Amino acid sequence: MTGDAVLAAAGLTAGYQGARRRPVAVVESVSASLRPGRLVCLLGPNGAGKSTLLRTLVGSQPALGGSVRLDGAELSRLTARERARRLAVVLTDRVDVGLLTARDLVTMGRTPRTGWFGALRGADHDVVDWALAAAGATELAGRHVDELSDGERQRVMVARALAQQPSVLVLDEPTAFLDLTRRVELMALLRRLAAETGLAVLMSMHDLELALRTADEIWLVHPGGRFQAGAPEDLGADGSIAAAYAGDGIRFDHAAGTFVTDGREDGPAVNVGGDETAVHWARRAAARAGVAVAASAAHRLEVRDGPPVTWTLTAAGRATSGSGFATLHGRLAELAPATSGLPADPAETRSTTP
Ligand SMILES: Nc1ncnc2c1ncn2[C@@H]1O[C@H](COP(=O)(O)OP(=O)(O)OP(=O)(O)O)[C@@H](O)[C@H]1O
């Protein structure tokens, strides 16, 4: 089942040694493979076990069961240097790099190939230049790393990993401290590197919507440690993502592909139809208003592309029409009872008291 996989887990259990050296499994029965040129996002709610699984997959903590193979070789049998020639890891931890320039740091990425005291040859300098350019960090080469912004630093760390010329790049929450623009840019960069160089990329992240839009495949860790792998659309459409992230007061609306803050499955729902672009935005407006989108819903919303977008909402036998999403959102919000949990306004309470 591993085929041409560069990183493959079979029946893997990741976890810790608990009290009295008793093994405590965090993620179980992981069988999945990462192939060249693919970008895989590892998702799961807080504490599900993403970091534990990543650490086990890169060999920085031992597996409790099963196996991990890197380029066909059993990971635990490879030396650190053999691993580093094939596998590069980018963590979010800020390491103190003293007064190193970005180029110095990226050059250190060559160490697994040259050794600590190995002289850098012309070809090594070419690789460093390529890595800086590929990560969009050429203009940062002469800057001191400790002066860089989080986004710039992240690009330099990716360049350092690329300088190792690995087959596999593993990143733990690389988008964590980046603003939306930088997050999208970093994802686009990793996508392009995978497509153009055949690099296999595995990254954990919390930005579900960005992951679902970008990844070739999703690896999903459910609370309780169940593991699932599949195409983003399959895991989104069959409700697996929604199930993994179901929590108090928030749920993933798998029809709209967004989170909504109404946690109740029995809340109001609307059946949306009409022009494609208008339907897309109407789904988002519904999600924002805490209204689920479902083909079986009794309420019916019909939308037409604009500008301005026009809509007709038929609810409880009464049809209302309007234009623009501000008015539609207001009308949809009336379908969803308030769920803020805020105490009632005392003035309002008084006015309803006889
Ligand atoms: N060294 C450790 N010893 C014992 N248990 C641990 C250890 N490190 C983490 N855990 C536990 O393992 C579980 C999974 O943690 P992990 O950090 O892998 O989750 P995560 O999905 O990466 O979470 P987050 O999204 O919050 O980073 C948690 O219950 C955590 O408390």
The ligand as a MOL file (V3000), in Angstrom:
LIG
                    3D

  0  0  0     0  0            999 V3000
M  V30 BEGIN CTAB
M  V30 COUNTS 31 33 0 0 0
M  V30 BEGIN ATOM
M  V30 1 N 5.4050 14.4770 27.3350 0
M  V30 2 C 4.1320 14.1210 27.4850 0
M  V30 3 N 3.7870 13.1800 28.3960 0
M  V30 4 C 2.5050 12.7920 28.5330 0
M  V30 5 N 1.4710 13.2950 27.8140 0
M  V30 6 C 1.7420 14.2350 26.9040 0
M  V30 7 C 3.0760 14.7200 26.6880 0
M  V30 8 N 3.0170 15.6600 25.7080 0
M  V30 9 C 1.7150 15.7770 25.3310 0
M  V30 10 N 0.9600 14.9220 26.0460 0
M  V30 11 C -0.4990 14.7360 25.9230 0
M  V30 12 O -0.7910 14.1120 24.6860 0
M  V30 13 C -2.0070 14.6430 24.1390 0
M  V30 14 C -1.7590 15.1610 22.7410 0
M  V30 15 O -0.9150 16.2990 22.7750 0
M  V30 16 P -0.3500 16.9750 21.4450 0
M  V30 17 O 0.5250 18.1120 21.8560 0
M  V30 18 O 0.2400 15.9250 20.5750 0
M  V30 19 O -1.7160 17.5080 20.7780 0
M  V30 20 P -1.9140 18.5230 19.5640 0
M  V30 21 O -3.0000 17.9670 18.7210 0
M  V30 22 O -0.6060 18.8170 18.9010 0
M  V30 23 O -2.4570 19.7940 20.3310 0
M  V30 24 P -2.3700 21.3640 19.9730 0
M  V30 25 O -3.2520 21.5580 18.7900 0
M  V30 26 O -2.9560 22.0030 21.2040 0
M  V30 27 O -0.9280 21.7200 19.7300 0
M  V30 28 C -2.4660 15.7310 25.1170 0
M  V30 29 O -3.4460 15.1610 25.9640 0
M  V30 30 C -1.2200 16.0740 25.8700 0
M  V30 31 O -1.5390 16.5300 27.1670 0
M  V30 END ATOM
M  V30 BEGIN BOND
M  V30 1 1 1 2
M  V30 2 1 2 3
M  V30 3 2 2 7
M  V30 4 2 3 4
M  V30 5 1 4 5
M  V30 6 2 5 6
M  V30 7 1 6 7
M  V30 8 1 6 10
M  V30 9 1 7 8
M  V30 10 2 8 9
M  V30 11 1 9 10
M  V30 12 1 10 11
M  V30 13 1 11 12
M  V30 14 1 11 30
M  V30 15 1 12 13
M  V30 16 1 13 14
M  V30 17 1 13 28
M  V30 18 1 14 15
M  V30 19 1 15 16
M  V30 20 2 16 17
M  V30 21 1 16 18
M  V30 22 1 16 19
M  V30 23 1 19 20
M  V30 24 2 20 21
M  V30 25 1 20 22
M  V30 26 1 20 23
M  V30 27 1 23 24
M  V30 28 2 24 25
M  V30 29 1 24 26
M  V30 30 1 24 27
M  V30 31 1 28 29
M  V30 32 1 28 30
M  V30 33 1 30 31
M  V30 END BOND
M  V30 END CTAB
M  END
